[in-house]
Amino acid sequence: MSKEFIVVQISDSHLFADTSGLHHDTNVYQNLIKVLQNIKQLPHVDIIVFTGDLTQDHTDASYQLFVQAFNACEIITPVYYLAGNHDEPKLLNHYLASTPFCSEKVIETKHWQILLIESKSDTPAGEVTQQQFSQVANAINAKKSQLLLMHHHPVDVGFFIDQHGLNNQQQFRDFIDAFPSIAAVGCGHIHQALSLPMALTKRMVNLYSCPATSIQFDVTSATVAKNSQGPGFRQFILKADKQLFTDVTFI
């Protein structure tokens, strides 16, 4: 029997141009280092997927610091990535162009596909384009199970970040509904580790959000504020029998 396939998801680093940059009084570069060091200690990781919002100040230097952090922690596991609403895809592709970074958006295993869904739009809110839906549909192998990973959350989560969620939520749910082999969806953006059932016409599919490497949002606040949780990451354990298990680590 094939071994399990382990995906580590990280998200929302919100880096600045230098290593001393503070986001809500938090050194986000050092938090990213802590997360990567913790991942480095895991017994086995097949891939890392970064689901966006690399930068806070939109500088080229922040992208370079992201790469520097992975090099400093000697990460050799393949790292796939998506753009968040803060990011420029061209800068991501430019600076994340060498090992361990991988620009592919479809990752194939014997029993699973990990599909990276682009949701960046011209506003802080997200949108999955018809072209993106078509590309994902063409990639899906119905004989395998799929884990979809994206930046924006495709269902409301009940606090201020919903104003910047996915604009075409119903279209996204209809798309998921059309492919019974899609097992789960993971997102970043909300700076919280949540597990939410998405009600579809024919079934339920879970949405799993990833804690940020920067700060976690206070869900009781009407605007951006951090809570007391440290940085974190999510693991997905994909089994040969198509079962999926997931857990979250805070540091």
C-alpha positions in Angstrom: 0.0 0.0 0.0 1.3 3.5 -0.9 2.4 5.7 1.9 0.4 8.7 2.9 1.2 12.0 1.2 1.7 15.0 3.6 1.0 18.5 2.6 2.0 21.4 4.9 0.1 24.7 4.2 1.5 28.0 5.3 -0.1 31.4 4.6 -0.1 35.2 5.1 3.5 36.0 6.0 2.9 39.8 5.5 6.6 40.6 5.2 8.3 44.0 5.0 11.4 45.2 3.3 13.6 44.3 6.3 13.8 41.7 9.0 12.7 44.1 11.7 9.4 45.0 10.1 6.4 44.9 12.6 2.8 44.0 11.7 0.6 45.0 14.6 3.7 45.0 16.9 4.7 41.6 15.7 8.0 40.7 14.0 6.6 38.8 11.1 9.9 37.7 9.6 10.9 36.1 12.9 7.5 34.4 13.1 8.0 33.0 9.6 11.4 31.7 10.7 9.8 30.0 13.7 7.2 28.3 11.5 9.8 27.0 9.0 12.1 25.7 11.8 9.1 23.9 13.2 8.2 22.4 9.8 11.9 21.4 9.4 11.6 19.2 12.5 8.6 17.2 11.2 9.4 13.6 10.5 8.1 13.8 6.9 6.7 16.4 4.6 6.1 15.8 0.9 5.3 19.4 -0.2 4.7 22.8 1.3 2.0 25.1 -0.2 2.1 28.8 0.5 -1.4 30.3 0.0 -0.6 33.9 -0.4 -0.1 37.4 1.1 3.6 37.2 1.2 4.1 40.9 1.4 2.7 43.7 3.6 4.5 46.7 2.2 4.5 45.6 -1.5 8.3 45.9 -1.8 10.6 43.8 -3.9 12.7 43.3 -0.8 9.9 41.6 1.0 9.8 38.9 -1.6 13.6 38.5 -1.3 13.2 38.1 2.4 10.7 35.4 1.9 13.2 33.5 -0.1 15.9 34.3 2.4 13.9 32.7 5.2 13.6 29.4 3.4 17.3 29.4 2.6 18.2 30.3 6.2 16.1 27.3 7.4 17.6 25.1 4.7 14.2 24.0 3.4 14.6 21.6 0.6 11.0 20.3 0.4 9.3 21.5 -2.8 7.4 24.7 -2.1 4.4 25.6 -4.3 2.7 29.0 -4.0 -0.3 31.2 -4.8 -0.8 35.0 -4.9 -2.8 36.6 -2.2 -4.6 40.0 -2.5 -1.4 41.8 -1.3 0.9 40.1 -3.8 1.9 40.7 -7.4 2.0 37.4 -9.4 4.8 38.6 -11.6 7.0 39.4 -8.5 6.2 36.0 -7.0 7.2 34.2 -10.2 10.3 36.4 -10.5 11.7 35.9 -7.0 10.4 32.4 -6.3 12.1 31.0 -9.4 14.6 28.6 -8.0 14.7 25.6 -5.7 12.9 24.8 -3.5 10.1 26.9 -5.2 7.8 25.4 -7.8 5.4 27.4 -10.0 3.2 24.5 -11.0 -0.4 24.6 -9.8 -1.3 20.9 -10.2 0.5 18.4 -8.0 -0.1 14.7 -8.8 0.3 11.7 -6.5 -0.8 8.2 -7.1 -4.2 8.7 -5.4 -4.6 12.5 -5.1 -4.3 15.7 -6.9 -3.5 19.0 -5.1 -4.9 21.8 -7.2 -4.0 25.4 -6.5 -6.8 27.8 -7.3 -6.0 31.4 -8.3 -8.4 33.9 -6.7 -6.6 37.2 -6.7 -8.6 40.0 -8.3 -8.2 43.8 -8.7 -9.6 44.4 -5.2 -8.8 42.9 -1.7 -11.8 40.5 -2.3 -11.3 37.4 -4.5 -12.7 36.0 -7.6 -12.1 32.8 -9.5 -12.3 33.5 -13.2 -14.1 31.4 -15.8 -10.7 30.6 -17.3 -9.4 29.4 -14.0 -12.5 27.2 -13.5 -11.9 25.7 -16.9 -8.3 25.0 -16.3 -9.1 23.2 -13.0 -11.9 21.3 -14.6 -9.6 20.1 -17.3 -7.0 19.0 -14.8 -9.3 16.9 -12.6 -8.9 13.2 -12.8 -12.1 11.7 -11.5 -10.3 8.4 -10.6 -8.3 10.4 -8.0 -9.4 12.6 -5.0 -8.7 16.3 -5.1 -7.6 18.8 -2.4 -8.2 22.4 -3.6 -6.0 25.1 -2.0 -6.7 28.8 -2.5 -6.1 32.2 -0.9 -9.6 33.6 -0.4 -12.3 31.9 1.7 -15.2 30.7 -0.5 -17.8 30.8 2.4 -18.4 33.5 5.0 -16.7 33.0 8.3 -18.6 35.5 10.4 -16.2 38.3 11.1 -14.8 41.4 9.4 -12.7 39.6 6.8 -15.9 38.5 5.0 -16.0 41.9 3.3 -12.8 40.7 1.5 -13.9 37.1 0.8 -14.6 35.4 -2.5 -17.0 37.4 -4.6 -18.4 34.5 -6.7 -19.0 32.1 -3.8 -22.1 30.4 -5.3 -20.3 29.8 -8.6 -17.4 28.2 -6.7 -19.8 26.0 -4.7 -21.6 24.9 -8.0 -18.2 24.1 -9.4 -17.3 21.9 -6.4 -20.7 20.2 -6.6 -20.0 19.2 -10.2 -17.0 17.1 -9.2 -17.8 14.4 -6.6 -14.1 13.5 -6.4 -13.2 16.9 -4.8 -12.6 15.9 -1.1 -11.8 19.2 0.6 -10.9 22.9 0.2 -8.2 24.8 2.1 -7.7 28.6 2.2 -5.6 31.3 3.8 -6.5 35.0 4.1 -8.6 34.8 7.3 -5.7 34.4 9.7 -7.5 31.7 11.6 -7.6 27.9 11.8 -11.2 27.0 11.1 -13.1 23.9 9.9 -16.3 24.8 8.2 -18.8 22.6 6.3 -19.7 23.9 2.8 -23.3 23.0 2.0 -23.6 21.9 -1.6 -26.7 20.7 -3.5 -25.7 17.1 -3.3 -23.2 16.8 -0.4 -21.1 18.6 2.2 -17.4 19.5 1.6 -15.2 20.8 4.4 -13.3 24.1 4.1 -10.2 24.2 6.2 -8.5 27.6 6.8 -4.8 28.0 7.6 -3.4 30.0 10.5 -1.1 32.8 9.4 2.7 32.8 10.0 2.3 36.5 10.9 -0.6 37.2 13.2 -4.0 35.6 14.0 -7.0 37.9 13.7 -9.3 38.7 16.6 -12.7 37.4 15.4 -14.5 39.7 17.8 -13.0 42.9 16.4 -14.8 45.0 13.7 -11.5 45.7 12.0 -8.0 44.2 11.7 -6.7 43.3 15.2 -4.6 40.4 16.4 -5.4 37.9 19.1 -3.0 36.2 21.5 -2.2 33.1 19.3 1.2 32.7 17.9 2.1 31.8 14.3 1.0 28.5 12.9 0.6 26.1 10.0 -1.8 23.3 8.8 -1.0 19.8 7.8 -3.0 17.6 5.4 -2.5 13.9 5.5 -3.8 12.3 2.3 -4.3 8.6 2.5 -4.1 6.0 -0.2 -7.7 5.0 0.5 -8.8 8.6 -0.2 -9.3 9.6 3.4 -8.1 13.0 4.5 -6.9 14.0 7.9 -5.8 17.5 9.0 -4.4 19.2 12.0 -3.0 22.6 13.0 0.1 23.6 14.9 0.6 26.9 16.7 4.0 28.0 17.9 
